[in-house]
């Protein structure tokens, strides 16, 4: 994350990680692989590993690098609603 973006989020008392996940016009393709295939992709220079899936379909939690749990919820723009 750009340091200026991080600082701006903090200036507004916002969590920079939540802002990054919820806003902007930058997109990447998101996909999953079977856990057995993780070693095949873990060091690929064009892939960003962002997490893993759990068995609990109702658990939508992001664990930050500092170990904080953040409950995830859709917060993006809804073009049909507006």
N, CA, C and O atoms as a GROMACS GRO file, in nm:
protein
  328
    1UNK      N    1   0.084  -0.116   0.000
    1UNK     CA    2   0.000   0.000   0.000
    1UNK      C    3   0.089   0.123   0.000
    1UNK      O    4   0.190   0.129   0.070
    2UNK      N    5   0.051   0.219  -0.078
    2UNK     CA    6   0.121   0.346  -0.088
    2UNK      C    7   0.121   0.415   0.049
    2UNK      O    8   0.015   0.423   0.112
    3UNK      N    9   0.236   0.464   0.096
    3UNK     CA   10   0.241   0.529   0.227
    3UNK      C   11   0.145   0.648   0.240
    3UNK      O   12   0.088   0.669   0.347
    4UNK      N   13   0.126   0.724   0.133
    4UNK     CA   14   0.034   0.838   0.139
    4UNK      C   15  -0.110   0.788   0.159
    4UNK      O   16  -0.186   0.848   0.235
    5UNK      N   17  -0.146   0.681   0.090
    5UNK     CA   18  -0.278   0.623   0.107
    5UNK      C   19  -0.298   0.574   0.249
    5UNK      O   20  -0.402   0.598   0.309
    6UNK      N   21  -0.198   0.507   0.302
    6UNK     CA   22  -0.203   0.457   0.440
    6UNK      C   23  -0.222   0.572   0.538
    6UNK      O   24  -0.308   0.566   0.626
    7UNK      N   25  -0.141   0.678   0.523
    7UNK     CA   26  -0.149   0.792   0.614
    7UNK      C   27  -0.283   0.863   0.603
    7UNK      O   28  -0.338   0.907   0.705
    8UNK      N   29  -0.337   0.875   0.483
    8UNK     CA   30  -0.467   0.941   0.464
    8UNK      C   31  -0.577   0.862   0.534
    8UNK      O   32  -0.663   0.922   0.599
    9UNK      N   33  -0.575   0.730   0.521
    9UNK     CA   34  -0.674   0.648   0.591
    9UNK      C   35  -0.663   0.669   0.741
    9UNK      O   36  -0.765   0.684   0.808
   10UNK      N   37  -0.543   0.670   0.794
   10UNK     CA   38  -0.522   0.691   0.938
   10UNK      C   39  -0.569   0.831   0.981
   10UNK      O   40  -0.622   0.847   1.091
   11UNK      N   41  -0.549   0.932   0.895
   11UNK     CA   42  -0.594   1.068   0.926
   11UNK      C   43  -0.745   1.073   0.946
   11UNK      O   44  -0.795   1.154   1.023
   12UNK      N   45  -0.818   0.986   0.876
   12UNK     CA   46  -0.964   0.981   0.888
   12UNK      C   47  -1.010   0.873   0.986
   12UNK      O   48  -1.127   0.837   0.988
   13UNK      N   49  -0.917   0.821   1.067
   13UNK     CA   50  -0.946   0.715   1.164
   13UNK      C   51  -1.007   0.591   1.098
   13UNK      O   52  -1.098   0.528   1.152
   14UNK      N   53  -0.956   0.558   0.980
   14UNK     CA   54  -1.001   0.440   0.907
   14UNK      C   55  -0.890   0.336   0.908
   14UNK      O   56  -0.772   0.370   0.913
   15UNK      N   57  -0.930   0.210   0.904
   15UNK     CA   58  -0.832   0.102   0.895
   15UNK      C   59  -0.784   0.094   0.750
   15UNK      O   60  -0.865   0.066   0.662
   16UNK      N   61  -0.657   0.118   0.723
   16UNK     CA   62  -0.607   0.116   0.586
   16UNK      C   63  -0.633  -0.016   0.513
   16UNK      O   64  -0.660  -0.016   0.393
   17UNK      N   65  -0.626  -0.128   0.584
   17UNK     CA   66  -0.649  -0.257   0.520
   17UNK      C   67  -0.794  -0.271   0.476
   17UNK      O   68  -0.820  -0.320   0.366
   18UNK      N   69  -0.887  -0.229   0.559
   18UNK     CA   70  -1.029  -0.234   0.523
   18UNK      C   71  -1.055  -0.143   0.403
   18UNK      O   72  -1.130  -0.180   0.313
   19UNK      N   73  -0.994  -0.026   0.402
   19UNK     CA   74  -1.010   0.064   0.287
   19UNK      C   75  -0.957   0.000   0.160
   19UNK      O   76  -1.019   0.010   0.054
   20UNK      N   77  -0.845  -0.066   0.171
   20UNK     CA   78  -0.785  -0.131   0.054
   20UNK      C   79  -0.875  -0.241   0.001
   20UNK      O   80  -0.888  -0.258  -0.121
   21UNK      N   81  -0.939  -0.316   0.091
   21UNK     CA   82  -1.025  -0.426   0.049
   21UNK      C   83  -1.160  -0.378  -0.004
   21UNK      O   84  -1.224  -0.449  -0.081
   22UNK      N   85  -1.203  -0.260   0.035
   22UNK     CA   86  -1.339  -0.215   0.007
   22UNK      C   87  -1.351  -0.109  -0.101
   22UNK      O   88  -1.461  -0.083  -0.148
   23UNK      N   89  -1.244  -0.047  -0.140
   23UNK     CA   90  -1.260   0.064  -0.232
   23UNK      C   91  -1.162   0.061  -0.346
   23UNK      O   92  -1.081  -0.031  -0.359
   24UNK      N   93  -1.171   0.163  -0.429
   24UNK     CA   94  -1.076   0.179  -0.538
   24UNK      C   95  -1.120   0.112  -0.666
   24UNK      O   96  -1.222   0.044  -0.672
   25UNK      N   97  -1.041   0.133  -0.766
   25UNK     CA   98  -1.069   0.078  -0.899
   25UNK      C   99  -0.963  -0.021  -0.942
   25UNK      O  100  -0.957  -0.058  -1.059
   26UNK      N  101  -0.879  -0.065  -0.849
   26UNK     CA  102  -0.776  -0.163  -0.880
   26UNK      C  103  -0.829  -0.302  -0.854
   26UNK      O  104  -0.880  -0.330  -0.746
   27UNK      N  105  -0.818  -0.388  -0.953
   27UNK     CA  106  -0.871  -0.522  -0.940
   27UNK      C  107  -0.766  -0.625  -0.978
   27UNK      O  108  -0.681  -0.600  -1.063
   28UNK      N  109  -0.774  -0.740  -0.914
   28UNK     CA  110  -0.693  -0.855  -0.950
   28UNK      C  111  -0.787  -0.974  -0.956
   28UNK      O  112  -0.890  -0.976  -0.889
   29UNK      N  113  -0.751  -1.072  -1.034
   29UNK     CA  114  -0.827  -1.196  -1.040
   29UNK      C  115  -0.804  -1.273  -0.911
   29UNK      O  116  -0.689  -1.293  -0.870
   30UNK      N  117  -0.912  -1.316  -0.848
   30UNK     CA  118  -0.903  -1.392  -0.723
   30UNK      C  119  -0.942  -1.536  -0.753
   30UNK      O  120  -1.045  -1.562  -0.815
   31UNK      N  121  -0.860  -1.629  -0.708
   31UNK     CA  122  -0.891  -1.770  -0.729
   31UNK      C  123  -0.834  -1.852  -0.615
   31UNK      O  124  -0.750  -1.805  -0.538
   32UNK      N  125  -0.879  -1.975  -0.605
   32UNK     CA  126  -0.828  -2.066  -0.504
   32UNK      C  127  -0.765  -2.187  -0.570
   32UNK      O  128  -0.797  -2.222  -0.683
   33UNK      N  129  -0.675  -2.251  -0.497
   33UNK     CA  130  -0.617  -2.377  -0.540
   33UNK      C  131  -0.629  -2.474  -0.422
   33UNK      O  132  -0.640  -2.432  -0.307
   34UNK      N  133  -0.626  -2.598  -0.453
   34UNK     CA  134  -0.630  -2.699  -0.347
   34UNK      C  135  -0.505  -2.684  -0.262
   34UNK      O  136  -0.397  -2.655  -0.313
   35UNK      N  137  -0.518  -2.704  -0.131
   35UNK     CA  138  -0.405  -2.688  -0.039
   35UNK      C  139  -0.285  -2.773  -0.080
   35UNK      O  140  -0.170  -2.733  -0.058
   36UNK      N  141  -0.309  -2.888  -0.140
   36UNK     CA  142  -0.199  -2.974  -0.186
   36UNK      C  143  -0.115  -2.908  -0.296
   36UNK      O  144   0.000  -2.947  -0.317
   37UNK      N  145  -0.171  -2.809  -0.366
   37UNK     CA  146  -0.101  -2.742  -0.475
   37UNK      C  147  -0.033  -2.611  -0.432
   37UNK      O  148   0.028  -2.544  -0.515
   38UNK      N  149  -0.045  -2.576  -0.306
   38UNK     CA  150   0.010  -2.450  -0.258
   38UNK      C  151   0.159  -2.435  -0.288
   38UNK      O  152   0.202  -2.330  -0.334
   39UNK      N  153   0.237  -2.539  -0.264
   39UNK     CA  154   0.383  -2.532  -0.286
   39UNK      C  155   0.416  -2.502  -0.432
   39UNK      O  156   0.521  -2.445  -0.461
   40UNK      N  157   0.328  -2.541  -0.523
   40UNK     CA  158   0.354  -2.518  -0.666
   40UNK      C  159   0.346  -2.370  -0.702
   40UNK      O  160   0.410  -2.325  -0.797
   41UNK      N  161   0.267  -2.292  -0.626
   41UNK     CA  162   0.246  -2.152  -0.662
   41UNK      C  163   0.303  -2.052  -0.562
   41UNK      O  164   0.310  -1.933  -0.592
   42UNK      N  165   0.345  -2.097  -0.446
   42UNK     CA  166   0.379  -2.005  -0.337
   42UNK      C  167   0.487  -1.903  -0.372
   42UNK      O  168   0.484  -1.793  -0.317
   43UNK      N  169   0.579  -1.933  -0.460
   43UNK     CA  170   0.687  -1.840  -0.495
   43UNK      C  171   0.674  -1.783  -0.636
   43UNK      O  172   0.770  -1.727  -0.689
   44UNK      N  173   0.558  -1.795  -0.696
   44UNK     CA  174   0.538  -1.742  -0.831
   44UNK      C  175   0.542  -1.590  -0.825
   44UNK      O  176   0.470  -1.529  -0.745
   45UNK      N  177   0.625  -1.526  -0.908
   45UNK     CA  178   0.643  -1.381  -0.897
   45UNK      C  179   0.521  -1.298  -0.937
   45UNK      O  180   0.513  -1.181  -0.902
   46UNK      N  181   0.426  -1.356  -1.010
   46UNK     CA  182   0.310  -1.278  -1.055
   46UNK      C  183   0.184  -1.310  -0.976
   46UNK      O  184   0.075  -1.266  -1.013
   47UNK      N  185   0.197  -1.385  -0.867
   47UNK     CA  186   0.081  -1.418  -0.785
   47UNK      C  187   0.099  -1.360  -0.645
   47UNK      O  188   0.210  -1.359  -0.591
   48UNK      N  189  -0.010  -1.314  -0.588
   48UNK     CA  190  -0.010  -1.263  -0.451
   48UNK      C  191  -0.092  -1.359  -0.366
   48UNK      O  192  -0.213  -1.371  -0.385
   49UNK      N  193  -0.029  -1.426  -0.272
   49UNK     CA  194  -0.100  -1.515  -0.181
   49UNK      C  195  -0.162  -1.428  -0.072
   49UNK      O  196  -0.092  -1.354  -0.003
   50UNK      N  197  -0.295  -1.436  -0.058
   50UNK     CA  198  -0.362  -1.348   0.038
   50UNK      C  199  -0.429  -1.423   0.152
   50UNK      O  200  -0.478  -1.360   0.245
   51UNK      N  201  -0.432  -1.554   0.148
   51UNK     CA  202  -0.496  -1.626   0.258
   51UNK      C  203  -0.532  -1.767   0.220
   51UNK      O  204  -0.479  -1.824   0.125
   52UNK      N  205  -0.624  -1.822   0.297
   52UNK     CA  206  -0.670  -1.957   0.270
   52UNK      C  207  -0.816  -1.970   0.309
   52UNK      O  208  -0.869  -1.890   0.386
   53UNK      N  209  -0.881  -2.071   0.256
   53UNK     CA  210  -1.022  -2.097   0.284
   53UNK      C  211  -1.032  -2.187   0.407
   53UNK      O  212  -0.941  -2.263   0.438
   54UNK      N  213  -1.145  -2.176   0.476
   54UNK     CA  214  -1.172  -2.263   0.589
   54UNK      C  215  -1.298  -2.344   0.561
   54UNK      O  216  -1.371  -2.315   0.466
   55UNK      N  217  -1.323  -2.443   0.642
   55UNK     CA  218  -1.442  -2.527   0.623
   55UNK      C  219  -1.570  -2.454   0.662
   55UNK      O  220  -1.676  -2.486   0.609
   56UNK      N  221  -1.561  -2.358   0.753
   56UNK     CA  222  -1.678  -2.286   0.802
   56UNK      C  223  -1.720  -2.181   0.700
   56UNK      O  224  -1.655  -2.078   0.686
   57UNK      N  225  -1.830  -2.206   0.627
   57UNK     CA  226  -1.875  -2.114   0.523
   57UNK      C  227  -1.929  -1.984   0.580
   57UNK      O  228  -1.945  -1.886   0.506
   58UNK      N  229  -1.959  -1.979   0.709
   58UNK     CA  230  -2.011  -1.858   0.771
   58UNK      C  231  -1.901  -1.771   0.831
   58UNK      O  232  -1.929  -1.660   0.877
   59UNK      N  233  -1.778  -1.818   0.830
   59UNK     CA  234  -1.668  -1.741   0.887
   59UNK      C  235  -1.601  -1.661   0.777
   59UNK      O  236  -1.543  -1.717   0.684
   60UNK      N  237  -1.609  -1.530   0.788
   60UNK     CA  238  -1.546  -1.440   0.692
   60UNK      C  239  -1.458  -1.343   0.768
   60UNK      O  240  -1.495  -1.228   0.792
   61UNK      N  241  -1.342  -1.392   0.807
   61UNK     CA  242  -1.251  -1.315   0.891
   61UNK      C  243  -1.116  -1.301   0.821
   61UNK      O  244  -1.063  -1.396   0.763
   62UNK      N  245  -1.064  -1.181   0.828
   62UNK     CA  246  -0.929  -1.158   0.781
   62UNK      C  247  -0.840  -1.145   0.904
   62UNK      O  248  -0.875  -1.074   0.999
   63UNK      N  249  -0.727  -1.212   0.902
   63UNK     CA  250  -0.631  -1.200   1.011
   63UNK      C  251  -0.516  -1.115   0.959
   63UNK      O  252  -0.450  -1.152   0.861
   64UNK      N  253  -0.492  -1.002   1.022
   64UNK     CA  254  -0.386  -0.911   0.978
   64UNK      C  255  -0.249  -0.966   1.014
   64UNK      O  256  -0.238  -1.063   1.089
   65UNK      N  257  -0.146  -0.904   0.959
   65UNK     CA  258  -0.009  -0.946   0.989
   65UNK      C  259   0.021  -0.935   1.138
   65UNK      O  260   0.106  -1.007   1.190
   66UNK      N  261  -0.048  -0.843   1.206
   66UNK     CA  262  -0.025  -0.826   1.350
   66UNK      C  263  -0.110  -0.922   1.433
   66UNK      O  264  -0.103  -0.921   1.555
   67UNK      N  265  -0.192  -1.006   1.366
   67UNK     CA  266  -0.272  -1.105   1.436
   67UNK      C  267  -0.412  -1.059   1.473
   67UNK      O  268  -0.484  -1.132   1.540
   68UNK      N  269  -0.451  -0.940   1.432
   68UNK     CA  270  -0.585  -0.888   1.462
   68UNK      C  271  -0.688  -0.953   1.368
   68UNK      O  272  -0.665  -0.962   1.248
   69UNK      N  273  -0.802  -0.997   1.424
   69UNK     CA  274  -0.912  -1.051   1.344
   69UNK      C  275  -1.004  -0.938   1.303
   69UNK      O  276  -1.046  -0.857   1.386
   70UNK      N  277  -1.035  -0.931   1.173
   70UNK     CA  278  -1.128  -0.831   1.122
   70UNK      C  279  -1.241  -0.904   1.051
   70UNK      O  280  -1.218  -0.978   0.955
   71UNK      N  281  -1.364  -0.883   1.098
   71UNK     CA  282  -1.482  -0.942   1.035
   71UNK      C  283  -1.500  -0.876   0.899
   71UNK      O  284  -1.507  -0.754   0.890
   72UNK      N  285  -1.508  -0.955   0.794
   72UNK     CA  286  -1.523  -0.902   0.659
   72UNK      C  287  -1.670  -0.890   0.624
   72UNK      O  288  -1.751  -0.977   0.656
   73UNK      N  289  -1.705  -0.779   0.556
   73UNK     CA  290  -1.839  -0.763   0.503
   73UNK      C  291  -1.828  -0.681   0.375
   73UNK      O  292  -1.739  -0.597   0.362
   74UNK      N  293  -1.918  -0.707   0.283
   74UNK     CA  294  -1.916  -0.635   0.155
   74UNK      C  295  -1.942  -0.488   0.182
   74UNK      O  296  -2.041  -0.452   0.246
   75UNK      N  297  -1.854  -0.401   0.131
   75UNK     CA  298  -1.870  -0.257   0.151
   75UNK      C  299  -1.851  -0.179   0.022
   75UNK      O  300  -1.848  -0.056   0.023
   76UNK      N  301  -1.836  -0.248  -0.088
   76UNK     CA  302  -1.807  -0.181  -0.213
   76UNK      C  303  -1.928  -0.111  -0.273
   76UNK      O  304  -2.038  -0.115  -0.218
   77UNK      N  305  -1.906  -0.049  -0.385
   77UNK     CA  306  -2.010   0.023  -0.459
   77UNK      C  307  -2.107  -0.075  -0.519
   77UNK      O  308  -2.066  -0.175  -0.579
   78UNK      N  309  -2.236  -0.048  -0.504
   78UNK     CA  310  -2.340  -0.130  -0.565
   78UNK      C  311  -2.406  -0.046  -0.674
   78UNK      O  312  -2.491   0.038  -0.646
   79UNK      N  313  -2.367  -0.069  -0.798
   79UNK     CA  314  -2.416   0.014  -0.909
   79UNK      C  315  -2.565  -0.005  -0.935
   79UNK      O  316  -2.629   0.083  -0.993
   80UNK      N  317  -2.621  -0.118  -0.894
   80UNK     CA  318  -2.764  -0.141  -0.914
   80UNK      C  319  -2.845  -0.068  -0.809
   80UNK      O  320  -2.953  -0.016  -0.838
   81UNK      N  321  -2.794  -0.062  -0.687
   81UNK     CA  322  -2.863   0.004  -0.577
   81UNK      C  323  -2.870   0.154  -0.596
   81UNK      O  324  -2.973   0.215  -0.567
   82UNK      N  325  -2.763   0.214  -0.642
   82UNK     CA  326  -2.756   0.361  -0.654
   82UNK      C  327  -2.819   0.409  -0.782
   82UNK      O  328  -2.822   0.529  -0.808
   0.00000   0.00000   0.00000
